[in-house]
Amino acid sequence: MIDDLIVYQKTYDFMLWLHPVVNKFPKSQRFVLGQRIENKTLDLIHSMLSANIEREKSVLLKQASVELDELRMLIRLAKDLHFVSVKQYGVAAEKMNEIGKLLFSWMKKFSPK
């Protein structure tokens, strides 16, 4: 079951943490950059769910890795535009790094030998 995947749980927890942060973006950016960040997080979760049920996981796990990198860039942009504080960015970066390590381990486990 997907709930057994630690990487899924960490990503879901990150999504829960991120939602109120994005809701505090300026109104002009809440539905532009904020929506993009939330959608990219949902895309990441979707890739993990899909990889979990597929027999050939490597393509979907690579896709999840790309989505995580895109999410990192979007959150860094939000920090540089002062929509998130340096402290919030630090927390987000820490959470994304943890997700990245878990995702890499999962990819390594299912990569073609």
C-alpha positions in Angstrom: 0.0 0.0 0.0 1.2 3.5 -0.7 0.9 4.6 2.9 3.8 2.2 3.6 6.1 4.3 1.5 8.0 6.8 3.7 8.8 9.0 0.7 5.0 9.3 0.0 4.3 10.2 3.6 7.1 12.8 3.7 5.8 14.3 0.5 2.3 14.4 1.7 3.4 16.0 5.0 5.4 18.6 3.0 2.3 19.3 0.9 0.3 19.9 4.2 3.0 22.2 5.5 3.3 24.1 2.2 -0.4 24.9 1.7 -0.8 27.6 4.3 2.6 29.1 3.3 1.4 29.4 -0.3 -2.0 30.9 0.9 0.0 33.8 2.3 1.5 34.8 -1.0 0.4 38.2 -2.3 -2.9 37.9 -4.0 -1.4 38.7 -7.4 0.9 35.7 -7.1 -1.3 33.3 -5.1 -3.0 32.1 -8.3 0.2 32.2 -10.5 3.3 31.1 -8.7 1.4 29.7 -5.7 -0.9 27.6 -7.8 2.1 26.4 -9.8 3.9 25.3 -6.7 0.9 23.4 -5.4 0.3 21.8 -8.8 3.9 20.7 -9.0 3.6 19.1 -5.5 0.5 17.3 -6.6 2.3 16.1 -9.8 5.1 14.8 -7.6 2.6 12.8 -5.5 0.9 11.6 -8.6 4.2 10.3 -10.0 4.9 8.4 -6.8 1.4 6.9 -6.8 1.8 5.8 -10.4 5.3 4.4 -9.8 4.1 2.4 -6.9 1.6 0.5 -8.9 3.6 0.2 -12.2 5.8 -2.8 -12.8 8.4 -0.6 -14.6 9.0 2.1 -12.0 12.2 3.7 -13.3 10.6 6.1 -15.8 8.0 7.4 -13.4 10.6 7.7 -10.6 12.8 9.8 -13.0 9.8 11.9 -13.7 9.2 12.4 -10.0 12.8 13.4 -9.6 12.4 16.1 -12.3 9.2 17.3 -10.7 11.1 17.6 -7.3 13.8 19.7 -9.0 11.2 21.9 -10.6 9.5 22.3 -7.2 12.9 23.3 -5.7 13.3 26.0 -8.3 9.8 27.4 -7.8 10.2 27.6 -4.1 13.6 29.3 -4.5 12.0 31.8 -6.8 9.3 32.4 -4.2 12.1 33.0 -1.6 14.0 35.4 -3.9 10.7 37.3 -4.6 10.2 37.5 -0.8 7.0 35.5 -0.8 8.5 33.1 1.7 10.9 33.9 4.5 14.5 32.6 4.6 13.4 30.5 7.6 10.5 29.0 5.6 12.8 28.4 2.7 15.2 26.6 5.0 12.4 24.3 6.3 11.2 23.7 2.7 14.7 22.9 1.5 15.3 20.5 4.3 12.0 18.7 3.6 12.7 18.6 -0.1 16.2 17.2 0.5 14.8 14.5 2.7 12.3 13.6 0.0 15.0 13.7 -2.6 17.2 11.2 -0.7 14.3 8.8 -0.2 13.3 9.1 -3.9 16.9 8.5 -4.9 17.0 5.3 -2.7 13.8 4.2 -4.3 15.1 4.9 -7.8 18.3 3.0 -7.0 16.4 0.0 -5.9 14.4 -0.2 -9.1 17.0 1.0 -11.6 17.9 -1.5 -14.4 21.1 -3.4 -13.4 
